Amino acid sequence: MSDLVGQTIHQYQIVDRLGGGGMAYVYKAYHPGLDVYRAIKIIRPEFANQPGFKERFQREAQAVARLRHPNIVQMHDYGQQDNFYYMVMEFIEGHDLKDLLQQHGAIRPFDRVAELIEPIAAALHYAHQQGVLHRDIKPANIMITPRQEAILTDFGIAKILQQDSQAGQQTEAGVSIGTPAYMAPEQARGLPNIGPTADIYSLGIVLYEMLTGQVPYQADTPLAVILKVINDPLPPPRSFSPDIPDVLQGVVLKATAKDPASRYPTATALADGLKRSLADPAAVNTASDIPLPTVETPPPSPVAATPKKRGWLIGGVVGALLLGCLVLAAIGAGVYYFTRPAPSLATWQFIVDASGNMAEPLDGRPKIDIARAALDKELRILPDNVNAGLRIFGGGESGLEPCQDTKLLVEPVTDDSGQISAALAGLSPQGEAPLTEAIVQAISDFDLSHSNKNSLIIITAGLDTCETEAISQVETLSRRLGIDLDLHLIGLGVADPAASEQLQQLATAAGGDYYAADSEDEVRQVLGDQIAIVQGTPVAAQSTAPTAPAEAASSPPSGEGVPLGQLVTGAAAAGSTSTHLIDGHAGQVIFIDFQKAESVYTNYTLIAPDGITTVYENSTSAPLNSDPITLDQDGTYTLSITPPEDAGQTYGFVVWNVDPPVIDGGPITIGQLTSGQTKIPGQMVEYNLAGQAGQVIFIDFQKAESVYTNYKLIAPDGITTVYENSTSAPLNSDPVTLEQAGTYVLWVDPNEDGLQKFDFVVWNVDPPVIDGGPITIGQLTSGQTKIPGQTVEYNLAGQAGQVIFIDFQNAESVYTHYKLIAPDGITTVYESSTSAPLNSDPVTLEQAGAYLLQVDPNDDGLQKFDFVVWNVDPLVIDGGEVALGSSVSGKIATPGQIAQYAFAGTAGQTISLNFEFIEGGYTNFKILAPDGFSELYNQSTSGSWQAESIALEQDGNYTLMVDPNEDVTVTFTFVIKIEN
């Protein structure tokens, strides 16, 4: 691509090239209408030519444009011009973290590291809550402003440039998606459906580099780096910088764990861990004799495993080499674990509601006082073998947004109940009640260990006011932990029966207990019972059985038959193999759900009756679920569970008979609601749809459980995938054009052990595009879509050099895309997306002819709207020269116009600007010096206003600009007075 400096993109004048990389080029641009500088990122053509790029670009750009956070660079616009795609972003003055590290190496003091990491972690956490992943966290994407603020850039770029899996193509060699040195192992492997913990890993590597001055994995080629990321243990940071405290090193190692489940669950949890590590008195110890992490090496991964039905593809030469090298590289794979103090026998984390609900009275006392008193009295008799900590939710203590307002006040430590009482004494209940967020954060507050009795004891005055899916969220968390975690939920003065029932369900979802308490004595009774259990029972014992979807069977001894559909538990000693027999017949489909397993790397193998054929094999250190397995032989199959030589494994699993493996959902009727569900793990549902060539449909999945599910529409030829997507939320397709006549098949395929209930409607989008007709300048135009997936198009006759303003005065709260296309049918003149009424900036038309305005509601939305297109002539009203001291009146009658006045001034003169009258709306007033650049004054107001004294520093003609906001027309009167 040739250099674009001096050219104009949309309304942005390219003034300088800022840089470029493997994905895009970045330019500095000037918007003359707004008088601002922006950064424009131009996607490299080789990416823009990929199949599905346009849809992916629009989808991801819209998601990023919705992000509003002080530490995320703001996207203002995006579009296409000629043969390239671009994004317009906030221009940030300053330098990036990469430059800082290259110039200075490791950053000290450690508090400065935290000052830069914490706002980036907050930005990541916010984006993850909005469903947006970054995928390319690295120092080059962290800007540092002159005020030393850290800003995260380039959200969504890697996702936009990632080819669709169904395209069947590979990324060209030498063009990487993401940066190998900072990639999480699962991202480096090319695994699908990476989650927020991949970003957390990358941020952990950035933290590593800030502390040591170098990245942990270095090699001569990107491929070699990727292999190290996947296979090599992380060198402890202290091996490069011995002054790093051990506890701070622990934060880095947790953030960069190979297993995503072992990392911090959220970016804010990483920031909290970093903050706690620096607040820890031990963190000041920088002696070089602090012990380094110990190293444990798991056994080699199996060489040949049965392929999963949801495969993955690594692109180009990198992929081919990786597939050839992974077997050899796996032999040396190892994982670092940092050494922690030996755990005590019990760890309790108290979670106390500090929201506004706790200010309500109960028996004449605020509920918070009752909780304080009960805890204070019972904590005095807490046994010495209990680590006790305190986390609150609500109360405004964290400084975070209301629905993330949870804070760890006291870390779990022994013999420090007085600190908990003191922290409770200072609480003032207020705000929302993010109970679920507090539970999730509490999991990272202490080490969940199989040798510990880990307990969460929660006191709340009501339901979670932020999370509508609290029960399913906690249920998923509990199922995935596979750890002995007791939860005791105390509802304090919860009078509403429905609320009590939901709290009961929440406790049950976590495998815990609910207690209704209406007095201090009843709260103390619950706490006292738990203390008595700890004092009188060996708390190091394992729980005997995990939660199971079926009744637990008495665990058959190793070598005995496995009953289908029932939980089987067992244990395998270090270096030995535990076997279970499964009776099967040819053609039978089974699904193995390992619901519980210690965090010990273990091999699972299913051997056919012939004693030779491996039907299924996998190795992992976490709970595991097979895909559906089709048995090819009659007889007894052998399931072998083999832990490593140095550690034993306890486990629980269910073998399901998937009958039928495919549920026939029957025919789909256009426009009617279809409901379905899977009843056995491993099942999928199949529907038939009669379609015609050229027909346009829209699939609206209106309801779905929070289970990750794949949706695929197959053409009548049985080969072509017409539509495919995977999500754990309700889903809406873009309009889908059918190219063949015949019967299409829609698959609904839940992931792993998930059971899915869903409702959907298939709409016939006819017509897919509504002809709205011609637009008359200055007149109101109304329109609407009537079927999900429809768009509306309008024609506008325009002249070269004409300036227009588009005022969308009324719109339903449906996210909608607006685009104005030039007569050449290619150039995008204006483009924006919003769920609210929208007003364009003034738009200059560069071609004569018929322009096309598209109104395209997002997903399943139906949109009603009104708009007016104004002819902004002239764009700038020349108000002439103003005599100082004289009253001047003006009027802006067309939206998008601005007025400009001139007045003569001399250096050293002091003036004041007095707005005597303003009617019509919010208006910006700006005074520019004779040089045309320097701003002396900039103020916006909707009423009368008197400016402070303004000192003139130059001789010559000054300019006063009057610029109403968006669609406002105003009448105003002002006077410029001389004060000296």
Helices and strands as residue ranges (DSSP letters): E 8-9, E 12-20, E 24-31, E 36-43, H 45-48, H 53-65, E 75-81, E 84-90, E 95-96, H 97-104, H 110-129, G 139-141, E 142-144, E 150-152, H 157-161, G 165-167, G 180-182, H 185-188, H 196-212, H 222-231, G 237-239, H 246-255, G 260-262, H 267-279, G 281-284, E 294-296, H 316-330, E 335-337, E 346-353, G 356-359, E 361-362, E 365-366, H 367-379, E 386-393, G 402-404, E 406-414, H 417-425, H 435-443, E 453-460, H 470-481, E 485-492, H 497-509, E 513-517, H 520-536, E 567-572, E 578-584, E 589-597, E 602-607, E 614-620, E 624-625, E 629-630, E 635-642, E 649-657, E 662-667, E 674-677, E 684-691, E 696-704, E 709-714, E 721-727, E 731-732, E 736-737, E 742-750, E 757-764, E 769-774, E 780-784, E 791-798, E 803-811, E 816-821, E 828-834, E 838-839, E 843-844, E 849-857, E 864-871, E 876-881, E 887-892, E 898-905, E 910-919, E 923-928, E 935-941, E 945-946, E 950-951, E 956-964, E 970-978
